[in-house]
Amino acid sequence: MKGLLNKPELLAPAGSMESIYAAVRCGADAVYVGGAKFSARANATNFNDDELAQAIEYCHLHGVKVYRAMNTVVFAEEMKDFLAAAKRSAEMGADGLIVQDIGAARLLREMLPDMKLNTSTQMTIHTPEGARLAKEMGFSRVVAARELSLEQLKEMTNTGIEIEAFVHGALCMSVSGQCFMSAMIGSRSANRGMCAQACRLPFSATGGKERYDLSLKDLCGIPQIDKLTEIGIASLKIEGRMKRAEYVAAAVTACRAALDGNNPDLDTLKAVFSRSGFTDGYLTGKLGTEMFGYRRKEDVVSAEAVLPELREKYRKETKAATADFCAYIKSGKPSQLEMTCGGITVTAEGTVPEAAKNRPADKDYIARQLDKLGDTVYTIGNIYTEIDDGLMLPASAINALRREAVEKMDAERIEAAKPKQHICEVDLGFKRENRYPAKIRVKVSDAEQLAGATDADEIVVPLKLCGKVQAAENIIVELPRFVDDENKLIKQLEVVKQNGFTHILCTNLAHVQLGKALEFTLHGGFGLNVVSPYSVETARQLGLADVTASFEMKVSQLPKICGNIPVGIIGYGYLPLMLTRNCPVKQAVGSCKNCTGKLTDRTGREFRVKCDGISTEILNSDLLMMSDRMDEICADFVLLDFTDETAAEVKRVISCYREGRKLSDGGFTRGLYYRGIE
């Protein structure tokens, strides 16, 4: 691999100061860290305020940027603390913030107008139109979804916003931001940084035991670095804030080697952590069985042999800058030492020189003392001296001058590296101005179910059914949750509009941008992860007529998010736990014609698998039922999501929700509406 021009930023994870040292000393251009709260890796060690300040100072001294991950959804009662944490990060000198929550992002843009904001991959941005809307929202960079090919990433780089792409590390089975499995199974939400990695447990698409049909190998896109550079990726991201410092050292070293035109050591990288090897299936478009793998005993054992060598890579301080020195040793005056680095000059003042008893001080003598910079980030450059005849300055005095100059230079360079920030006041007050008539919104999966949905106020139909449905004012067209071909979708929407449909359901930001351009009435889906009135207001400002709240909220939290557009909830259906690009059933059984349509976990529970040809939804094993609790729900509409029910069953369910009657006495769940999430 030849050396690459216009190299992208190499961005490394850090969950501890040891990982900071490993990242910086092995060649990272930037690191991303989490704070004590609001990090999508809450189980990582993370940094308190003092540690974060220390990390920023250390990185800036080495010319390395620091981004703070604040990429969880933020509830209304937390927003004040969230903004306070962001303000402290700005004052410390953080170079950017990584954000998921759309309401939090809007408020950050108001409070910190100069702060670099990066979308988290949790925002599920995976198309050019999604990237364009992110730019309009004030983001500087989009962290692209991990499920994209090189060609799809290339399309995103032409949008005028920086694109950051994952180059190494763990792959979630679900598209980030669209995984609710951990939350539903154990109340540990991935959108809150508490993912319990349920997908790494045994799941079988064939009924056999000890299968891991939801576990993917780790990504290794290092052999694709030259192509990622050629298509214009701005930043190459290594996943792994929860991994040990030795892993960070191995990953950064391998990526740095590839970027510098050398051969990366992938064997050591594989030894320190892998799941039966690596995959680049998303980047190359080769989805399927070869992408799946899990952590075996031999994978764990292999790490022990390489850990000592990896620790050596970051044990010693590395040089980050060259400094020039000028020493002034004048009779009867305090000695002075000027140090210049990167346009910054500092001066240290010491003792008055003495008359030389033996050999007087000269340039070589001074240079030998100044060159003792071993434990600093500096390499000595030019040395100038002005020394009166017959004078001597003890080595201890010169060393003291050097130490003082270095300390002052460190402080000046750290201060100079801080981005200049204006901090504005933000009003968190919120008053709801309207109440909206309660409605029942029905989502159907096939045309036959429409016959039972006549009593619904609004009906959501999949895009693929539009040819079988008569356009009407109460019909909302549901777009694919994952868009693999945006140009194709645009053409489909143009036809839909011509056929009289005027409403669409938007489950990601790309849908919003497309819908606005084509002048549809926009309705927000649960995929936007709205959990606060600030996000509701952001949805309104983006042009949405209403929005469905995240089903990770509790019933008691719903009154807090009501805003100036209608807010609804999902009240019935098999909740979607994952949205995947790689079908777990197809890879297990070989082809769609052998599809079992389900996954079985180690307890025997069965989870439905639903495909649309582009992506796959894994549905909860239990049916959500809230028909007898409607009087407890503060929402403007309730969405009833039907899968394989008959028209008669659809009609009965709607009737039960209208009348507040229980559907059945067992075999259902209340979801997270009462037990909540961590």
C-alpha positions in Angstrom: 0.0 0.0 0.0 1.5 3.3 -1.1 1.6 6.4 1.1 -1.7 8.3 0.9 -2.2 12.0 0.1 -4.9 14.0 1.9 -4.9 11.5 4.7 -8.1 11.4 6.8 -8.0 11.9 10.5 -7.3 8.8 12.5 -9.8 8.7 15.4 -9.2 6.4 18.3 -11.4 5.4 21.3 -10.3 6.0 24.9 -12.1 4.8 28.0 -9.2 5.6 30.4 -6.0 7.7 30.6 -4.0 4.6 29.8 -6.0 4.3 26.5 -5.3 8.0 25.9 -1.6 7.4 26.2 -1.9 4.4 23.9 -3.9 6.3 21.3 -1.7 9.4 21.3 1.7 7.6 21.5 0.8 5.2 18.7 -0.2 7.8 16.2 -3.9 8.9 16.6 -4.8 12.3 15.3 -7.9 12.5 17.5 -9.6 10.6 20.3 -13.2 10.3 21.5 -14.1 9.9 25.1 -17.1 9.6 27.3 -18.0 11.6 30.4 -19.6 10.4 33.6 -23.1 10.7 32.0 -24.7 10.8 28.6 -22.3 8.5 26.9 -23.5 5.6 24.7 -20.9 3.5 26.4 -21.9 4.0 30.0 -20.2 0.8 31.0 -16.8 2.0 29.9 -14.6 3.5 32.6 -15.2 7.0 31.2 -13.9 10.3 32.6 -15.0 12.5 35.4 -14.5 16.3 34.9 -10.9 16.4 36.3 -9.9 13.4 34.2 -11.5 14.8 31.1 -9.6 18.1 31.6 -6.4 16.1 32.1 -7.0 14.1 28.9 -7.8 17.2 26.9 -4.6 18.9 28.1 -2.4 15.9 27.3 -3.9 15.4 23.9 -3.7 19.1 22.9 -0.1 19.2 24.0 0.5 16.5 21.4 -1.5 18.2 18.7 -4.3 15.6 19.1 -8.0 16.6 19.1 -10.6 15.4 21.7 -14.2 14.8 20.9 -16.6 14.1 23.8 -19.4 11.5 23.1 -22.7 12.8 24.5 -24.6 10.4 22.3 -27.6 9.2 24.3 -31.2 10.2 24.2 -31.9 12.8 26.9 -35.0 13.0 28.9 -36.6 16.3 29.8 -35.5 16.3 33.4 -31.9 15.6 32.4 -31.5 18.4 29.8 -30.2 21.0 32.3 -27.5 18.6 33.4 -26.7 17.7 29.8 -26.2 21.3 28.8 -24.1 22.0 31.9 -21.8 19.0 31.1 -21.5 20.3 27.5 -20.6 23.8 28.8 -17.9 22.4 31.0 -16.5 20.4 28.1 -16.3 23.6 26.0 -14.6 25.4 28.8 -12.1 22.6 29.2 -11.3 22.9 25.4 -13.1 19.9 23.9 -12.7 20.1 20.1 -16.2 18.7 19.4 -19.3 16.9 20.8 -20.8 13.7 19.4 -24.6 13.8 19.7 -27.6 11.6 19.1 -30.6 13.3 20.5 -32.1 15.8 18.0 -33.5 18.1 20.7 -30.2 18.1 22.6 -28.4 18.9 19.3 -30.6 21.9 18.6 -30.1 23.3 22.1 -26.3 22.8 21.9 -26.2 24.7 18.6 -28.0 27.6 20.4 -25.8 27.4 23.5 -22.4 26.8 21.8 -22.7 28.3 18.3 -18.9 27.7 17.6 -18.7 24.1 18.9 -18.1 21.4 16.3 -21.0 19.0 16.5 -20.8 15.5 15.1 -23.8 13.3 14.6 -23.5 10.0 16.4 -23.9 6.8 14.4 -26.9 6.4 16.8 -28.7 8.9 14.6 -28.9 6.3 11.8 -27.8 8.6 9.0 -26.9 6.5 6.1 -27.8 8.4 2.9 -26.9 11.7 1.2 -30.2 13.4 2.0 -29.8 12.5 5.7 -26.3 14.0 5.6 -27.6 17.2 4.0 -30.3 17.6 6.6 -27.7 17.1 9.4 -25.7 19.9 7.8 -28.7 22.2 7.8 -29.2 21.3 11.5 -25.8 22.7 12.3 -23.7 19.6 12.4 -20.1 19.7 11.1 -19.7 16.0 10.6 -21.8 12.8 10.1 -20.7 9.6 11.6 -22.1 7.3 9.0 -23.9 4.1 9.7 -21.6 1.0 9.8 -23.8 -0.9 7.3 -22.7 1.0 4.2 -20.6 0.0 1.2 -17.7 2.0 -0.2 -20.0 3.2 -3.0 -22.7 4.4 -0.6 -20.1 6.2 1.6 -18.7 7.9 -1.5 -22.2 9.3 -2.3 -22.3 10.7 1.2 -19.0 12.5 0.9 -20.4 14.6 -2.0 -22.8 16.4 0.3 -20.6 19.1 1.6 -20.3 17.8 5.2 -17.5 15.7 6.7 -18.1 12.0 6.7 -16.6 9.8 9.4 -16.6 6.1 8.8 -15.8 3.2 11.1 -12.6 1.4 10.0 -12.1 -1.2 12.8 -14.0 -2.6 15.8 -17.1 -4.4 16.9 -20.2 -4.5 14.6 -23.6 -4.3 16.2 -26.1 -6.7 14.5 -28.6 -3.9 14.5 -28.3 -0.6 12.8 -27.2 1.8 15.5 -29.9 3.8 17.1 -32.5 1.2 16.1 -31.7 -1.5 18.6 -34.2 -2.0 21.5 -33.5 -5.7 22.3 -31.4 -5.0 25.4 -34.0 -2.6 26.7 -36.9 -4.9 26.1 -35.2 -8.0 27.6 -33.5 -6.4 30.6 -34.4 -2.6 30.6 -30.8 -1.8 29.6 -31.1 0.6 26.7 -28.6 0.9 23.9 -29.9 4.4 23.4 -28.9 5.2 26.9 -25.5 3.6 26.8 -26.5 0.6 28.8 -26.5 -2.1 26.1 -26.2 -5.6 27.6 -25.1 -7.1 24.3 -28.0 -9.6 24.2 -27.1 -10.3 20.5 -23.8 -12.0 21.6 -25.9 -14.6 23.4 -27.1 -17.8 21.7 -29.8 -17.2 19.1 -30.7 -19.9 16.5 -32.5 -19.5 13.2 -32.6 -23.3 12.8 -33.7 -24.5 16.2 -30.2 -25.9 16.9 -28.4 -25.1 20.1 -25.2 -23.1 20.6 -25.8 -21.1 17.5 -24.9 -17.4 17.5 -27.1 -16.1 14.6 -27.1 -12.5 15.9 -23.3 -12.1 16.5 -21.2 -10.5 13.8 -17.4 -10.6 13.6 -15.5 -7.4 14.2 -15.0 -5.0 11.3 -11.5 -4.7 9.9 -11.5 -2.2 7.1 -7.8 -1.5 7.3 -7.1 -3.1 3.9 -9.7 -0.7 2.5 -8.1 2.4 3.9 -6.7 3.6 0.6 -10.1 3.3 -1.0 -11.8 5.1 2.0 -9.2 7.9 1.5 -9.8 8.1 -2.2 -13.6 8.6 -1.8 -13.1 11.5 0.6 -13.7 10.1 4.1 -12.7 12.8 6.5 -12.1 10.6 9.6 -11.4 6.9 10.1 -13.0 5.8 13.4 -11.8 2.9 15.5 -14.6 1.4 17.8 -13.7 0.3 21.3 -14.1 2.7 24.3 -14.8 -0.4 26.4 -11.7 -2.2 25.3 -8.3 -2.3 27.0 -5.5 0.1 26.2 -3.5 -2.7 24.4 -6.3 -3.1 21.9 -6.2 0.7 21.2 -2.5 0.5 20.7 -2.8 -2.4 18.3 -5.6 -0.8 16.3 -4.0 2.7 16.1 -0.6 1.2 15.1 -2.2 -0.9 12.3 -4.2 2.0 11.0 -1.3 4.4 11.2 0.9 2.0 9.3 -1.7 1.7 6.5 -2.1 5.5 6.3 1.6 6.0 6.1 2.1 3.5 3.3 3.5 0.6 5.4 2.2 -2.9 6.0 -0.2 -3.1 9.0 0.2 -5.8 11.5 -3.2 -7.5 11.3 -2.0 -10.7 13.1 -1.3 -8.8 16.3 -4.6 -6.9 15.9 -6.4 -10.2 15.5 -4.7 -11.7 18.5 -5.5 -8.9 20.9 -9.2 -9.1 20.1 -11.4 -10.8 17.5 -14.4 -12.9 17.1 -13.0 -15.8 15.0 -11.4 -13.3 12.6 -12.6 -10.1 11.0 -15.0 -9.0 8.2 -15.2 -6.2 5.7 -18.6 -7.4 4.4 -20.4 -4.2 4.6 -17.7 -2.1 2.9 -17.4 -4.6 0.1 -21.0 -5.5 -0.1 -20.4 -9.2 0.7 -23.1 -9.8 3.2 -23.8 -13.3 4.5 -22.5 -16.2 6.6 -18.8 -15.1 6.5 -19.7 -12.0 8.5 -20.9 -13.9 11.5 -18.7 -15.0 14.4 -18.5 -15.1 18.2 -15.8 -15.0 20.8 -14.2 -18.4 21.4 -11.8 -19.6 24.0 -8.9 -19.5 21.5 -9.7 -15.9 20.7 -9.4 -15.0 24.4 -6.2 -17.0 25.0 -4.4 -15.5 22.0 -4.4 -12.1 23.5 -2.0 -13.0 26.4 1.0 -13.5 24.1 0.8 -10.0 22.5 -0.1 -7.8 25.5 3.4 -7.2 26.8 4.7 -6.1 23.4 1.7 -3.8 22.9 2.3 -2.1 26.3 5.8 -1.2 25.2 4.4 0.7 22.3 3.0 3.4 24.6 5.1 3.1 27.7 7.3 6.0 26.8 6.4 9.6 26.0 6.5 10.5 22.3 7.8 13.7 20.7 5.2 16.1 19.2 7.0 19.3 18.5 10.4 20.9 17.8 11.5 23.9 19.9 14.3 26.5 19.4 16.2 28.0 22.4 18.0 31.2 23.0 20.1 31.6 26.1 21.2 35.0 27.5 24.0 34.9 30.0 25.0 38.5 30.8 27.3 39.8 33.5 25.4 41.1 36.5 22.0 40.2 35.1 19.7 37.2 35.8 20.1 34.5 33.2 17.3 34.1 30.7 16.2 31.3 28.4 13.7 31.9 25.5 11.9 28.9 24.1 10.0 29.1 20.8 7.7 26.5 19.4 5.0 26.8 16.8 5.0 30.6 16.9 4.8 30.7 20.7 7.7 32.2 22.7 8.1 31.9 26.5 10.9 33.2 28.7 12.4 31.7 31.9 14.5 33.7 34.2 17.2 32.3 36.5 20.2 33.1 38.7 22.9 35.7 38.0 25.9 34.0 36.4 29.2 33.8 38.2 32.7 34.5 37.1 34.2 31.3 35.7 36.8 29.6 38.0 37.9 27.2 35.3 36.2 26.8 31.9 33.7 29.5 31.1 30.2 28.6 29.6 30.0 28.3 25.9 27.3 27.3 23.4 28.2 23.6 23.4 28.0 23.5 27.2 24.6 25.2 27.2 23.3 22.9 24.4 24.2 19.7 26.3 22.0 20.8 29.2 19.1 22.0 27.0 19.1 18.8 25.0 17.9 16.9 28.1 14.3 16.8 26.9 13.7 13.1 27.2 10.5 13.2 29.3 8.9 16.0 27.4 7.1 16.2 24.1 9.8 18.4 22.5 12.7 17.8 20.2 15.5 20.3 20.3 15.8 22.5 17.2 18.1 25.5 16.8 20.1 26.8 19.8 21.3 30.4 20.0 23.4 31.9 22.8 24.6 35.4 23.9 27.2 34.8 26.5 29.5 37.4 28.0 33.2 36.4 28.3 34.4 34.6 31.5 31.0 33.7 32.9 29.8 30.4 34.2 26.2 29.1 35.0 26.0 25.8 36.9 24.3 22.9 35.1 21.6 22.8 37.8 20.7 26.4 37.0 20.5 25.7 33.2 18.3 22.7 33.9 16.0 24.8 36.1 15.7 27.3 33.3 14.9 24.5 30.8 12.2 23.0 33.1 10.6 26.4 33.7 10.5 27.2 30.0 9.1 23.8 29.1 6.3 24.2 31.8 5.4 27.6 30.4 5.5 26.4 26.9 3.2 23.4 27.7 0.7 25.8 29.3 0.8 28.2 26.4 0.4 25.5 23.8 -2.4 23.9 25.7 -4.2 27.2 26.0 -3.6 28.0 22.3 -5.1 24.7 21.2 -8.4 25.4 23.0 -11.1 26.2 20.4 -12.6 29.6 21.0 -16.2 29.2 22.2 -19.0 31.7 22.7 -21.4 30.4 25.4 -25.0 31.7 25.1 -27.9 31.3 27.5 -30.6 28.7 26.6 -34.2 28.9 27.8 -35.3 25.4 28.9 -38.8 26.6 29.7 -41.6 24.9 27.8 -45.3 25.4 27.7 -47.7 23.3 25.8 -50.1 25.5 23.8 -52.5 23.0 22.3 -54.4 19.8 23.0 -55.2 17.5 20.1 -58.1 15.1 19.7 -57.1 11.5 20.5 -56.8 9.4 17.4 -56.3 5.7 16.6 -53.6 5.2 13.9 -53.4 1.8 12.4 -50.4 0.4 10.6 -51.1 -2.5 8.2 -48.7 -5.1 6.7 -50.9 -6.2 3.8 -53.8 -5.1 1.7 -56.2 -7.6 3.3 -55.9 -5.9 6.7 -57.3 -2.7 5.3 -60.8 -4.2 5.3 -60.7 -4.4 9.1 -59.2 -0.9 9.5 -62.2 1.2 8.4 -62.8 2.4 12.0 -59.2 3.8 12.3 -58.7 7.6 12.1 -55.5 7.2 10.1 -53.9 4.2 8.3 -50.2 3.7 7.7 -49.4 1.5 4.6 -46.0 0.3 3.5 -44.7 2.0 0.3 -44.8 -1.3 -1.5 -48.6 -1.4 -1.0 -49.4 1.9 -2.6 -50.3 0.3 -5.9 -53.0 -1.7 -4.2 -54.5 1.2 -2.1 -56.7 4.1 -3.0 -55.1 7.4 -2.0 -57.0 9.2 0.7 -56.3 12.1 3.2 -56.0 9.7 6.1 -53.5 7.4 4.4 -49.9 7.7 5.5 -47.2 6.0 3.4 -44.5 4.3 5.4 -41.0 4.5 3.9 -38.4 1.7 4.3 -36.6 2.2 7.6 -33.3 1.6 5.9 -32.7 3.1 2.4 -30.2 1.3 0.3 -30.9 3.3 -2.9 -32.0 6.8 -2.3 -32.3 7.7 -6.0 -34.7 4.8 -6.4 -36.7 5.9 -3.4 -37.0 9.5 -4.8 -38.5 8.1 -8.0 -40.9 6.0 -6.1 -42.0 8.9 -4.0 -42.6 11.1 -7.1 -44.9 8.4 -8.4 -46.7 8.1 -5.1 -47.2 11.9 -5.0 -48.6 11.8 -8.6 -51.1 9.1 -7.5 -52.6 11.4 -4.9 -50.8 10.3 -1.6 -49.8 13.3 0.4 -48.6 12.0 3.8 -45.4 10.0 4.6 -44.1 8.4 7.8 -40.5 9.5 8.5 -38.4 7.2 10.6 -35.0 8.8 9.9 -33.7 12.2 8.9 -33.3 11.3 5.2 -37.1 10.7 5.0 -37.6 14.2 6.4 -35.4 15.8 3.9 -36.9 13.9 1.0 -40.5 14.6 2.2 -39.9 18.3 2.5 -38.4 18.5 -1.0 -41.4 16.7 -2.5 -43.9 18.7 -0.3 -45.4 15.8 1.6 -47.1 16.2 5.0 -44.5 14.6 7.3 -45.2 12.3 10.3 -42.4 11.3 12.6 -41.9 7.6 13.4 -40.4 6.0 16.5 -37.0 5.6 14.8 -36.3 9.3 15.5 -36.0 8.3 19.2 -38.0 11.3 20.5 -38.0 11.4 24.4 -38.3 15.0 25.4 -40.3 18.2 24.6 -37.1 19.6 23.1 -37.0 16.9 20.6 -40.7 17.3 19.8 -40.0 21.0 19.2 -37.1 20.1 17.0 -39.3 17.8 15.0 -41.8 20.6 14.6 -39.1 23.0 13.4 -38.0 20.3 10.9 -41.4 20.4 9.4 -43.1 17.3 11.0 -46.8 17.5 11.6 -46.7 15.0 14.5 -44.3 12.5 16.0 -44.4 9.0 17.6 -42.5 8.9 20.9 -39.9 6.3 21.6 -41.4 3.2 23.2 -38.5 3.2 25.7 -40.4 5.9 27.6 -42.5 5.2 30.7 -46.2 6.2 30.8 -45.4 8.6 33.6 -42.9 10.5 31.4 -45.3 11.0 28.5 -46.9 14.2 29.8 -43.5 15.8 29.9 -42.9 15.5 26.2 -46.1 16.8 24.9 -45.4 19.7 22.6 -46.9 22.0 20.0 -47.5 19.1 17.5 -49.4 15.9 18.3 -47.4 13.2 20.1 -48.3 9.5 19.9 -47.2 6.2 21.1 -47.1 2.6 19.9 -49.9 0.9 21.8 -50.2 -2.5 20.2 -48.0 -4.9 18.2 -44.9 -7.0 18.2 -42.3 -4.3 18.9 -39.3 -4.1 16.6 -36.2 -5.0 18.6 -33.7 -4.7 15.9 -33.3 -3.3 12.4 -30.6 -5.3 10.5 -29.0 -5.2 7.1 -27.7 -8.8 7.4 -30.6 -11.2 7.6 -29.8 -13.7 10.5 -32.1 -16.3 9.1 -30.9 -16.2 5.5 -27.2 -16.6 6.5 -28.2 -19.6 8.7 -30.5 -21.5 6.3 -28.8 -20.5 3.0 -31.6 -18.8 1.1 -35.0 -17.0 1.5 -36.9 -20.0 0.2 -35.8 -21.9 3.4 -36.7 -19.1 5.7 -37.9 -20.2 9.1 -39.2 -16.7 9.9 -38.0 -16.7 13.5 -35.1 -16.8 15.9 -35.1 -18.8 19.1 -33.1 -17.7 22.2 -31.5 -19.9 24.8 -34.7 -19.9 26.9 -36.9 -21.1 24.1 -38.6 -17.8 23.3 -39.3 -17.2 19.7 -38.8 -13.9 17.9 -40.4 -13.2 14.6 -38.2 -12.1 11.7 -39.7 -9.8 9.1 -38.0 -8.8 5.9 -38.7 -6.2 3.2 -35.9 -7.1 0.8 -33.7 -4.3 2.0 -33.5 -4.8 5.7 -34.8 -7.1 8.4 -36.8 -6.4 11.5 -36.5 -8.8 14.5 -39.8 -8.5 16.5 -40.4 -9.0 20.2 -41.6 -12.5 21.3 -44.5 -11.0 23.2 -47.4 -8.9 22.0 -47.6 -5.3 23.3 -51.1 -4.7 24.7 -52.3 -1.4 26.2 -56.0 -1.4 25.3 -57.2 -1.5 29.0 -54.7 1.2 30.1 -55.7 3.9 27.6 -57.0 6.2 30.3 -53.4 6.3 31.8 -51.7 7.4 28.6 -51.1 11.0 27.8 -50.8 10.9 24.1 -52.6 12.5 21.1 -52.7 9.3 19.1 -52.0 5.6 19.6 -50.5 3.5 16.9 -51.7 -0.1 16.5 -49.0 -2.0 14.5 -50.4 -5.2 12.8 -48.2 -8.0 11.4 -50.2 -11.1 10.4 -53.6 -10.4 11.9 -56.7 -11.1 9.8 -59.1 -8.3 8.9 -61.5 -9.5 11.6 -58.7 -9.4 14.2 -57.8 -5.9 13.1 -61.3 -4.7 13.6 -61.6 -6.4 17.0 -58.4 -4.8 18.2 -59.4 -1.3 17.1 -62.7 -1.8 18.9 -61.0 -2.8 22.1 -58.8 0.3 22.0 -61.8 2.5 21.3 -63.7 1.1 24.3 -60.7 0.6 26.7 -61.3 -3.2 26.9 -58.6 -5.8 27.5 -57.7 -7.9 24.5 -56.8 -11.0 26.4 -55.9 -12.2 29.9 -52.4 -13.4 29.1 -49.6 -13.8 26.6 -48.9 -10.1 26.3 -46.5 -7.4 27.6 -46.7 -3.8 28.7 -43.4 -3.2 27.1 -41.3 -0.6 28.9 -44.2 1.7 29.7 -44.1 0.9 33.4 -40.8 -0.7 34.1 -38.7 1.8 32.1 -35.0 1.7 31.2 -31.7 2.4 32.8 
